[in-house]
Amino acid sequence: MTKVSVELGGVEEVAGFINILNKYEYECDLRCGSYYVDAKSLLGVLTLHNSSDVELIIHADKPDELLKNIEQYRI
């Protein structure tokens, strides 16, 4: 499992983020406080996109390629 902090802006940015995640078989969640949502779900991610302190949890051992592709969203 890998955890990284991310920042998501507007709807277009959220859609781009989800499109990248959907290219991979890994299960991914977003956590904000005690709330968890499916990181590949547009509706779920939109409930958190204006929140601060959002953490992406990737359920994979070595998601190096995915981490490289989401670099623009990492903080």
trRosetta pair geometry for C-beta under 8 A, 3 or more apart (Angstrom, degrees):
i j d omega theta_ij theta_ji phi_ij phi_ji
1 57 6.4 -9 -172 -172 106 92
1 58 6.9 157 -157 80 54 53
1 59 5.7 -18 -106 -114 84 52
1 60 7.6 99 -100 36 36 32
2 57 7.5 158 81 -156 46 45
2 58 4.5 -10 59 57 96 106
2 60 6.8 -30 8 64 107 75
2 63 5.6 -130 28 33 144 114
2 67 7.2 -75 140 -69 153 122
3 55 5.5 2 -170 178 102 116
3 56 7.0 160 -152 82 50 52
3 57 5.3 -13 -101 -102 82 71
3 58 7.6 -167 -75 20 35 72
4 55 7.1 158 81 -156 29 69
4 56 5.2 -13 63 57 82 101
4 58 7.7 16 10 -5 100 110
4 67 6.8 135 -36 -126 156 100
4 70 7.9 135 86 99 146 125
4 74 5.5 -46 161 -122 126 108
5 53 7.2 -59 -137 -144 113 45
5 54 6.9 114 -158 77 66 53
5 55 5.6 -45 -97 -100 58 68
5 56 7.6 155 -116 13 8 79
5 74 6.8 93 80 -158 62 67
5 75 5.0 -69 113 62 107 90
6 17 7.5 107 174 -142 143 140
6 30 7.5 -79 52 -123 125 105
6 54 5.5 -58 69 97 79 103
6 55 7.3 125 15 -127 81 19
6 56 4.9 52 -12 -24 128 112
6 70 7.1 -41 -110 159 125 123
6 73 4.6 11 -153 142 105 101
6 74 5.8 -55 -100 -98 68 45
6 75 6.6 136 -132 5 17 89
7 54 6.9 138 -93 43 39 110
7 73 6.4 -167 55 -172 55 63
7 74 7.9 68 15 171 79 7
7 75 4.8 67 -18 -41 111 127
8 13 5.7 166 -164 116 70 111
8 14 5.2 67 179 -88 127 79
8 17 5.9 -64 -112 -13 113 160
8 45 6.8 -86 146 174 176 107
8 48 7.5 72 47 105 131 84
8 49 4.4 -85 103 -141 117 83
8 54 6.8 -38 8 65 99 160
8 73 6.4 12 -81 -149 70 113
9 13 4.2 68 55 28 91 158
9 14 7.6 -137 68 -37 49 76
9 49 7.3 -10 94 171 11 107
10 13 5.2 101 56 12 63 102
10 14 7.1 -116 113 -4 36 93
10 49 7.8 75 -140 150 9 138
11 14 5.5 -54 -147 36 33 114
11 15 6.3 35 154 -21 67 104
11 46 7.1 16 -112 -111 83 109
11 49 7.7 107 -85 105 47 173
12 15 5.7 -51 -147 35 32 113
12 16 6.5 34 153 -19 63 105
13 16 5.7 -52 -150 35 32 113
13 17 6.4 36 151 -21 64 105
13 49 7.9 137 83 -160 102 125
13 73 7.6 143 173 -100 103 102
14 17 5.6 -54 -151 34 32 115
14 18 6.4 28 154 -16 66 107
14 42 7.0 103 134 -143 113 73
14 45 5.3 157 -164 123 113 124
14 46 6.2 89 162 -81 167 70
14 49 5.0 -51 -80 -103 129 141
15 18 5.8 -56 -147 39 31 109
15 19 6.3 36 153 -23 64 105
15 42 6.8 18 -99 -118 72 112
16 19 5.6 -52 -147 33 31 114
16 20 6.7 32 154 -18 62 102
17 20 6.0 -57 -158 32 30 110
17 21 6.6 25 150 -15 65 107
17 45 7.2 -180 87 -169 123 156
17 70 6.7 63 -139 -130 81 105
17 73 5.5 81 -106 -83 114 156
18 21 5.6 -55 -147 38 36 111
18 22 6.1 36 156 -23 68 108
18 39 7.4 -172 -108 151 74 64
18 40 6.0 115 -152 -146 88 45
18 41 7.7 -124 -129 51 129 12
18 42 5.8 -33 -62 -81 175 72
18 45 6.2 -143 -68 7 114 159
19 22 5.8 -55 -145 35 29 112
19 23 7.3 41 153 -31 58 97
20 23 6.1 -50 -167 14 36 115
20 66 7.4 126 151 -149 99 75
20 69 5.1 178 -160 135 123 117
20 70 5.7 153 117 -76 150 86
21 24 6.4 -74 -170 39 43 102
21 26 7.9 -94 -164 71 80 97
21 28 5.3 -99 -156 41 126 154
21 39 5.7 -142 -145 123 166 104
21 40 5.1 -143 114 -91 123 82
21 66 7.4 58 -114 -152 56 117
21 70 7.6 40 -65 -74 80 131
22 40 5.5 115 -78 -145 81 110
23 69 7.7 -66 57 130 138 169
24 28 7.9 72 81 -31 117 122
24 60 7.9 -70 162 -38 129 156
24 63 7.2 58 -170 -141 159 107
24 65 7.8 162 -91 88 124 105
24 66 5.2 -10 -51 -85 161 122
26 58 5.4 14 152 -168 146 90
26 59 5.9 164 -173 64 88 67
26 60 4.2 -63 -113 -38 124 125
26 63 5.9 2 -57 -99 164 126
26 66 6.7 -53 24 -48 143 163
27 58 8.0 146 84 -159 49 45
27 59 4.3 -4 67 43 93 129
28 38 7.5 86 83 -171 65 57
28 39 3.8 -66 119 53 101 131
28 40 6.1 108 56 -36 102 90
28 56 6.3 -12 -171 -171 109 94
28 57 6.7 156 -158 81 57 55
28 58 5.2 -15 -106 -105 91 64
28 59 6.9 -148 -76 10 40 81
29 36 5.2 -4 179 -169 129 102
29 37 6.7 150 -160 75 76 34
29 38 6.4 -57 -108 -109 67 33
29 39 5.5 -177 -127 -23 8 98
29 56 7.6 155 83 -157 44 48
29 57 4.6 -10 61 58 91 108
29 59 7.6 58 -1 -30 94 104
30 36 7.1 155 79 -153 46 52
30 37 5.2 -15 57 60 96 88
30 38 7.9 13 15 96 84 13
30 39 4.6 120 -33 -90 88 88
30 44 7.3 152 39 135 114 105
30 45 6.2 97 5 -110 152 76
30 48 5.6 -174 123 67 135 160
30 54 5.7 -8 -172 -174 108 105
30 55 7.0 148 -159 76 56 46
30 56 5.9 -28 -101 -99 72 59
30 57 7.4 -178 -87 16 21 81
31 35 6.9 155 -152 85 53 53
31 36 5.2 -18 -97 -98 79 75
31 54 7.2 152 75 -159 44 55
31 55 4.6 -20 60 62 97 100
31 57 6.1 50 -12 -19 112 117
32 35 5.2 -13 65 63 81 104
32 48 4.9 171 -10 -140 142 119
32 51 4.5 30 -147 125 153 154
32 53 6.4 116 -139 94 76 78
32 54 5.0 -29 -80 -103 100 73
32 55 7.4 166 -74 18 49 73
33 53 7.4 79 -48 98 67 120
35 47 7.9 -117 160 120 144 119
35 48 7.0 -177 106 -86 128 115
37 41 6.4 -113 164 60 99 118
37 44 3.4 168 177 177 120 110
37 45 6.4 -176 109 -66 134 43
37 47 6.2 152 -72 56 157 117
37 48 6.1 -160 22 -14 137 127
38 41 4.0 73 81 -6 108 116
38 44 4.9 114 50 34 73 167
39 44 7.5 -98 -76 101 19 124
39 45 6.4 68 -148 -81 46 108
39 56 6.0 71 -112 -135 151 89
39 57 7.7 -177 -31 49 133 64
41 44 3.6 61 86 14 118 115
41 45 6.3 164 83 -13 61 83
42 45 6.1 -60 -144 40 26 105
42 46 6.2 28 158 -22 64 109
43 46 5.8 -56 -146 33 27 113
43 47 7.1 34 154 -26 60 99
44 47 6.0 -55 -164 21 34 112
44 48 7.5 2 151 3 63 106
45 48 6.1 -75 -160 47 40 97
45 49 6.0 58 149 -60 77 97
46 49 5.5 -28 -131 -6 37 121
48 51 4.7 -55 -167 20 69 127
48 54 5.7 117 154 -112 121 126
51 54 5.5 109 89 -62 102 103
56 70 7.5 -45 52 135 175 159
58 63 4.7 -62 143 5 149 163
58 66 6.5 151 -130 99 151 146
58 67 7.8 -110 1 -64 162 88
60 63 4.4 98 77 -57 128 101
60 66 7.7 98 51 20 147 144
63 66 4.1 -36 172 42 103 121
63 67 5.7 113 110 -27 87 92
64 67 5.7 -57 -147 36 30 111
64 68 6.4 31 155 -20 64 105
65 68 5.7 -53 -152 34 32 113
65 69 6.4 26 153 -15 65 109
66 69 5.8 -62 -149 40 32 108
66 70 6.4 9 161 -2 68 110
67 70 6.3 -67 -141 46 28 95
67 71 7.2 66 152 -68 59 74
67 74 7.7 40 -164 -60 78 143
68 71 6.0 -14 -166 -38 35 111
70 73 4.9 -49 179 40 87 113
70 74 6.3 99 121 -39 86 94
71 74 5.7 -53 -150 19 37 116
